[in-house]
Amino acid sequence: MSKIVEGLYYAESHEYVKVEGEYGYVGITDYAQHELGNVVYVDMPDVDDEVEAGADFGAVESVKAASDLISPVSGTVVEVNDALNDQPELINADPYANWVIKVQLSDASEVQNLMSAEAYKAFLGE
């Protein structure tokens, strides 16, 4: 059973966003990291890049698969999690503490298109 954190917003592509004011922290869910296996590389955008809800912004590679990262929200990347460059396995240890990008949201209402923790749990069939 995957760990699902209350108060986050979840996409069907298994990314989450944690909203704090005008910013969103985007990462992959526990379900996603479990399905991927041991993460060995995270491809992230640059600071000041624009991301768009539903569009690719990077990729996560593991020993058994590679998966595109799809942004659940639109906005400007204001920070990337540099720790993942040297320690991508941090995502496996705790995907919710180890977000991938911090985005200044261009339209905070987009989160209404995402799932709550309860809805994501149902989506996973858990």
C-alpha positions in Angstrom: 0.0 0.0 0.0 1.4 3.4 -1.1 2.0 6.3 1.3 -0.5 9.1 0.4 -0.1 12.4 2.2 -3.2 14.5 3.0 -3.2 18.1 1.9 -1.3 17.5 -1.4 -2.8 17.5 -4.9 -2.3 14.4 -7.1 -2.1 13.9 -10.9 -3.1 10.8 -12.7 0.5 10.6 -14.0 1.6 10.1 -10.3 3.1 13.5 -9.6 2.0 15.6 -6.6 2.1 19.3 -5.8 2.3 20.7 -2.4 1.0 24.3 -2.5 2.4 26.9 -0.1 1.1 30.4 -1.0 2.0 31.3 -4.5 4.4 28.3 -4.8 4.0 24.7 -5.6 6.5 21.9 -4.8 6.3 19.2 -7.4 7.5 15.6 -7.0 6.6 12.0 -7.7 4.4 10.0 -5.5 5.3 7.0 -3.3 3.4 4.8 -5.8 5.5 6.1 -8.7 8.9 5.7 -6.9 7.8 2.2 -5.9 6.9 1.3 -9.5 10.1 2.7 -10.9 12.4 1.0 -8.4 15.8 2.4 -7.5 16.1 5.9 -8.9 19.5 6.6 -10.5 19.0 9.9 -12.3 16.6 12.9 -12.3 16.5 15.2 -15.3 15.2 18.6 -14.1 14.5 21.9 -15.9 16.5 25.0 -15.2 15.5 27.8 -12.9 13.4 30.4 -14.8 12.1 27.7 -17.2 8.3 27.7 -17.7 6.3 24.6 -17.0 2.8 23.9 -18.2 0.2 21.7 -16.5 0.0 18.4 -18.4 3.4 18.9 -20.2 6.7 17.1 -19.6 9.3 19.0 -17.6 11.9 16.3 -17.0 12.4 12.6 -16.4 13.2 10.1 -13.7 15.4 7.1 -14.5 15.7 4.0 -12.5 17.5 0.7 -12.9 14.5 -0.7 -14.6 12.7 2.1 -16.4 12.6 5.8 -17.3 9.6 8.0 -16.9 8.7 11.5 -18.0 7.8 14.0 -15.3 4.6 15.7 -16.1 3.8 19.0 -14.4 0.5 19.1 -12.5 0.6 22.9 -12.5 1.8 25.8 -14.7 4.3 28.4 -13.7 7.9 29.4 -13.5 10.6 27.2 -12.0 12.1 29.1 -9.1 14.2 26.3 -7.6 15.3 22.8 -8.4 16.2 20.2 -5.8 20.0 20.2 -6.3 20.4 17.3 -3.8 18.9 15.0 -6.4 21.8 15.6 -8.7 24.2 13.7 -6.4 21.6 11.6 -4.5 18.7 10.7 -6.8 17.9 7.8 -4.4 16.5 10.4 -2.0 13.3 10.1 -4.0 13.1 6.4 -3.0 13.8 7.2 0.7 10.9 9.8 0.9 9.4 11.1 -2.2 7.3 13.7 -0.3 10.2 15.2 1.5 12.3 15.2 -1.7 10.4 17.3 -4.2 11.9 17.8 -7.7 11.0 21.5 -8.6 9.5 24.5 -6.8 7.2 26.5 -9.1 5.8 30.0 -8.8 2.2 29.2 -9.8 0.8 31.1 -12.7 -2.8 29.9 -12.0 -3.4 28.5 -8.6 -6.9 27.4 -9.6 -5.3 24.6 -11.7 -5.1 22.5 -8.5 -8.9 22.1 -8.7 -8.2 19.8 -11.7 -6.1 17.4 -9.5 -7.1 14.7 -7.1 -7.2 15.0 -3.3 -5.4 12.3 -1.2 -8.8 10.5 -0.8 -9.5 10.6 -4.6 -5.9 9.5 -5.4 -6.2 6.6 -3.0 -9.4 5.5 -4.9 -7.7 6.1 -8.2 -5.0 3.6 -7.1 -7.6 1.2 -5.9 -6.3 1.2 -2.4 
